[in-house]
Amino acid sequence: MTVIVSTIWGGRISMIADRRISRRLPGQDVEIVDDDSNKLIVVQCYGALFAIAYTGVAAAHESWMDCIIAECLTHRKLELSLAAPGASMLARPAFALINELRINLNGALNSDRQSRLERLELLVQGWDIRGVRPRTFSCKLIRGSVQPNGNRYFELKHHAVAKFFREHPTGLWGETLGDDGGAIPGALEDLHSNVGFTHDDVERHLREAILSRSRETWTVSPACVALQLDPRIPDGQVMVTYYPHDTSASGYPLLSPWVLTPRMICAPSIASSAYSPRSDCGSYLLGGFSDGNTHLHVNTRLPAEYGMPSGEGPVRFRFQPRAVVP
């Protein structure tokens, strides 16, 4: 089980998810399967930019679920590549892709013996640019109950986010997914009384909430990855921040999730933070990459307290190492 927290306010979408995949053993013991999982995907399509986070069954057909979701969106088997050709099927409106993802995930999970009866929930949030103003949207894909034919099927549930912000322009929309316990809803409620918070302040606040939840249950990791989306920032519409823990593996990585566009696809990757530039506020080490064809810019960050001294020098990229699917 994982925990995912999302907020929408002040013209930006934020998601943060822990990185642990675990399973229950006979006797209710918990076994950690993967402590470096990737549960976030970024998609750029026609007039829209959105992110997907998932919780529930972590693998199907001997592939990790983030890979299954990416392949259902692109209609092909994906290989690890820092910059692979994009998928023309992504050059369509967001909800055409989301509805198609629902159908393709039904087939992917129902045709797999081990995952056909398991639960899976996807949170999809992003911006749909129509006219001169971007409009936020939020929906969930939730796997329904077992049907008489022995299969489970996804239901698409829309949330009235755009209407909420028309009525409350300065409001805050918050959602949780997975094993949120009591720490996460309380942390979201606290945001309503914190005047003057920036989005980075909110991100760190929610990171502390996930850290608190990890102390309550073995199924939630103290390490997490956060994502911010804002298409109105031309030099960094996607911001990915890795928040390690004292127990995390060394290497000071700057992580990125799957990034899918009509012109370029990037698999989850790691950049060395050695000699990375530092943010203007001095709190983060910076990395990232860009898709020049679609003008999508992905910035990656690491809190400076976990990194090496910044300076001049090369930044090395490699693929994110993943455990073998059990």
N, C-alpha and C positions, 0 to 999 in steps of 0.2 A: 504494500500500500504506500502511496505517496501523499504529499500535501502540495496543493497548488493554490496560490492566492493571486487575485487579479484586482486591479483598480483602474478606473477611468475617471479622469478629472483634469481640468486645466488644459485641455487640448492634447492629452497624451494617454496612451494605454500602457499599463505596466503589468507584467506577469512575473511571478517568481515561483520556482519549483525545487524541491529537494531532489537528490540524485540517487536515492537508494531503491533497489528492487529486492523484495524479500518474498518468502512464501512460508505458509504455515505447515508445520510437520505434525505427524500424529502426536497427540499429547499437548497440542497448542504451543509447542516450541516454535521459534522463528529462526529461519535460516536466511542469511544474506546471500543473494544470488549475484548481484552486481552493485557496487557502490559508486560507479561512475557512469550511470545511465544518462541518456539524453532524452528528455521528455518534451522538448520544444522544437517547433518547426516554423519557419518564416516563409510566407508565400507572397509573391508579387504577381498580380494578374491584371486584367484589363480594368483600369480605373480604381484599383483597390490594393491595399496592403493589409495583410492579416497574419495572425499567429495562431498556432494550434498547440494545446497542451493536453496530455492524456494521463489517465490513471486507470488502473485495473490490470487486466491480463497484459503481461509485458512482452510476450513473444508468440509468434504463430509461424508455421511452416519453417521452423528453425531459423527465423530471422527476428531481430528485435522490432518492437512495435513501431518505433519512429521510422524505421526503414520501410515497414509495411505501409504505413500511412503515406510516406513520400512516394512509394511506388504506385499506390492507388491513385494519387493525384496526377502523376506523370504518365501513367499507362505503360510503364516499362520497368524492367529489372535494372536497378541502379547499382553502379560500381563505385567504390571509393575513388574520388577524384576531387582535387582542389578546385578545378574549373572544367566542368564537362558541358557539352552542348545542352541547351535548355529544352523545354518541351512545348511545342506549339499549342498543345491542349490547354496550357495555362494562360493563353492569350484570350481569355473569356471572362465574363463577369464572375464576381466572387461566389454568388449563390448558385450559379450553374456548377461550379467546382465543388461546393460543399454538398449539394444534393447528389452529385455523382460520387463523391467520396463516401457518402452514406451507403449507396448501392454497392460500390466496390468492396467496402469493408464487410458488408454482409456476406459477400461471396468468399472473401479471404478467410474470415473466421469460421464460417459454417462449413467450409471444406477442410478444416483442420481438426483432427480428432481431439487434440489436447485443448484447443481454445474454443471449440464450438459452443460450450455451455458456460464459459466464463463471462464475467461482467467487464465492461469497458465503457468509459465516459470520456468524451472529448469536449474541451472548452475552446471555442473559436471566437476570437475578438479581433476587430480591426477597423479600418477606415474604408468607406466607399465614397470616392470623390465624384460628386455630381454637381454640375454647374461650377460655381466659384468656391463653394464651401465643402470641405470634407465632412462626412456624416459617420458617426461611430455606429458599429453594430456588434451584437453579442448573441451567440447561440450555443446550444449544446447538442451533441449527438450522444444519446443515452441508449444503451442496449436494453431492449425490453425483456419480458419474461419468456420462458420457454414455451413455444407453440406446439400444437398437436403433432406437427411433423418432426419435432425434436430440435428445431433450430430457434435461434434468437435473432431479432431484427432491430435495427437502430431506428429510434424516433428522433426527429429534428424539432427542437424546441427553441423558438425565437424569444428574445427578451426585448422589452420595449425601452431600449437604451436611448434611441434618438428622441423619443417622446419625453423621456425623463429629463434630458438636458434642454429641451425646448422649454419645459416648465420650470427647470431649476438650473439655469446657466452656470452657476457657481457650485453646483452640487458635486457629490462624490459617489460613484458607483463601485461597489465592492462585491466580489464573489469568491467563494472557496470551492475546492474540489478535492475529494479524497479524505484522508484521515486528519481532519482539522482539529479535533478535540475541543478543548475549551480555550486554548491560548490564542487561536487565530481569530475567531469572531470577536473576542475582546480587543485584540489589536486593531481590527478594522474599526470598531466602535471608537477607540481612542483617537483615530484620525480626525473625527468630526470636531474635536476640541483643540487640535494642534494648529494654531494660526501661524502662518508664515513658513510652513513646511515647503521645501522644494521637492521635486520628484525623487531626487537622490536621498533626501531625508526620509521620504516614505519608503523607498526601497530598502534602506538600512533598517528602518523600523520593522518592516515585515520580515526581513532576514532574521532579526532578533526574535520575532515571534516563532519562526520555524525552528530556530535554535532551541527555544524553550520547549517546543513540542517534541523535539528530538530527545530531550531529557525525560519526557513522560512515556515515550514508547520506542521500542527497538526498531520499529518499521519505518521510521522517518530519519533521514540522514541530517547531520548538522551542516553538511556542505550543500550549497544550492547554486542555481544559475538564475539570474534575473534578466528580463527583457523589457525594453521600452520601445514603443513605436510612436513616431510622429512624422507623417509625410510632409509636414510643412517646414521641416528643417532640411534644406537641400543638401547639406554636406554630412548628414548622418541620421537618416530616417529610422535606422535600427540600431539600438544600443544594447549590447550583450555584456553582462557583468558576471564574472565568476567570483563567488564568495566561498573560499575554502575554509577548512577547519584545521585546528592543530593536528588532527589525526589524518589529514589528507596527505596524499603522496606528494613528495617534493617535486620541484621542476618549475614552479611558478608559471603555470600555463595561463594563456589567454584563450578561452574556449569560444567556439561558435557552433550553433546548431545546424541542421539542414536548412539551406537557403535555396528556394526554388523560384526561378523566374522563367519567362518564355524564352530567354536567350542564354541563360547560364544556370547551372546547378552546382552547388558546392556541398560536399558531404561534411559532416561534423569534423572539425579540425582543431588543431592546437598551434598557437604561435608562442615561441619563447618570449618571455617578458624581459630577458636580459637586454639592457641598453634601450628599452622602450622609452618613448617620450612620456612625459608626465603631464597630466591635465592641468588646466589653468588654476584650478583650486588646489592642486598639489596632492589630492587625495587618491588619485588613480594612475596606474600605468596604462598606456594606450596602445592599441593595435587596430587591425581591421583590414578590410578589402572592399573593392567597389566593382560593380557591374557597369561598365561604361556605356553599354548599349541601352540599358533601361534606366540608367542614372540612379541605381539603387546603391546606397552606401551603408556598409555594415561596420560599426565601430565596436571593438571589444575592449573590455576594461578589467583590471585587477586591482583591488584595494592595495595601496602602496605599502601597507604594513605587512603584506604577504609576499611582496616582490623583492627584486634585487635593485640596487641603485641604478637609476636611469642615466643614460648618457649616449654617446655616439657608438654605432656599431650595427651589425646585421640583426635582423629579426628572422628566425628560422621557423618555417611552417612544416607541420606533419599531420597525419591523420590522428584522430582521437583513438587511443587504444581502447578496445572493448573486450570484455570477457566473452568467452564462447557461450552461445546459447545452450543452456543445459537440456 
